[in-house]
């Protein structure tokens, strides 16, 4: 039997990341943290990030299109390319099922590369979110967290710390 994860037993996710909670960590992160956490990572279950990545890849392809057209044009009219006609000519004259299979394999390869790229970007953004949370969230959040230690309590705590080390 598989035990559920710890977050299903406690309301930590509800109390720390909910907008309604007074203990929400998102109240401390500001606009930058809100954009990174709520829009990029959580927006549409990751669709916002994926859409931005697709848009950026397509924009890069459009910008590089003249260069790509020049390179492909030069390759197509080159002698070494046509010298390989007996090799690639069979695929060019093949039936539709083979071309469909090759297209599916190419699509899977492109989708796999995009998925790896998306995971790398997502990990970078999660690290960025962690840095934002570490720098902006106070050490203690909750009731009684703003108690001020008087001079005697601080001296006792300092003496205990010095004794340990």
N, C-alpha and C positions, 0 to 999 in steps of 0.2 A: 504494500500500500504506500502510495506517495503522499507525503505530508505537504500541506500547502505552505507557501512562503510566509515569512514573518509579517509582511505588510498586510496580509489578509486578516491577521489577528488583532492588529492595533490600528488605531485611526491616525497614524502618523501622516500618511499622505494627505488625508482630509484636513488635518489641522495645520500642517506646515505649508501646504501649497494651495489651499483653498482661498479664494478671495474674501469669503465671508468670515474666516477665522481671525481672531485677534492675535493669534500666534503665527500668522502667515509670514514666511520668510520673504515672500515676494514684495512685501510692503517696504523693504529696505533696499531693493536693488535698483530702483529708478527706471528711467525709460530704456536705457541700454539693456539692462537685465530683463526687463519685460519683453523687449523685442526678441532677444536671444532665447529666452525660456519659453514664452507663451506663443510667439509667432513662428519662429523658425523651427523649434523642436516639437512643439505640441500642435501647431496649426494644422488642422485637418488630418491628424494622425500622420504627420510627416509629408503631406502633399505640398505644403508651401515650400519646404526645402527642396523637394524633388522637382517641383515646377521651376523654381529659381535655377537649379542646376541644369535642367533641360534648356531653359531659356539662355543661359550663359553658354552652353555648348553650341547651340544653334547660332547664337550671335558670333561666336568665334569661327564657326564654319562659314558664315556669310562673309565675314571679314577676310577670311583666307581663300574664298572662292576664286578670285582671279589668279592667284598663285597656283592653286590646285588645278584649275583648268589649263594653265600653261604647262604644268608638269605632265598631266595626263595626256595632253595633246602631243607633247614631244615624245612621250613613251609610245603612243599609238602609231606614230609615223616612223618610228625607228626601225632600223634593219634587224637588230637582235630580237626585237619583239616578234617580227614576222618570220624570223628564222625558226622560231619555236611553234609555228603554226601546226605542224603535225601533232604536237603535244596538247595544246589547248584548243585546237580546232574540233576535236571530238566532243569536248564539253560544250562548245558553242553550237554544234549541230545536234546535240543530244535532245531527247524529248523533254516535255514539260515536267514530268515527275522528278527527273534528276535535277533540273534547275530549281524546282521547288524545294527539294531536299537540301541543296547547296544554300539556297536563300535562308532556309530555317536554321541551318548550322551557323551561317554568318550572323543572323539575328541573335541567336543564343550567345555567340561570342561577344557581340556588341553589348547586349543586355548584361552579361556577366561583368564586363569591364566597367560599365556604368554603375552597376551595383557596388563593385569594389570602390569606385570613386566616391559614390554617395556615402558609403560607410566611413571612408577616411575623412570626408568633410564633416559628417555627423560627429565622429569622435573628436575632431578639432573643436567643433562648436560646443560639445559637452564639456571639454576641458576649459573653454572660454567661459561657459556658464559657471563652472566650479570656481574659477578665479574671481569672477564677479561676486559670487556668493561669499567666498572667503574674505574678500576685501570689504564688503558692505554690510554683511549681517553681523550684528553684535554677538559677543560670545555667549551671552545668556539672553533668552527671550522667554517671557512668561511672567506670571504673577510673582511679585517679590524679587524680581531680578534687579531692581534698581535700589536695593538696600545699600545704604552708605555705611561703610565700616568706620567706627570711630577710632581714634588714635590708639586706644588700649587694645582693641581687637586686632588691629593691624600689627601692632608690636608683638602680640602673642603669636599670631600667624607667622610673622617673619622669623621669630625665634624658633618655632617648630620647624620651619623650613630649613633654617641654618643648622639645626641639630641633625637633621636627616642627611645633609650633605656636608 
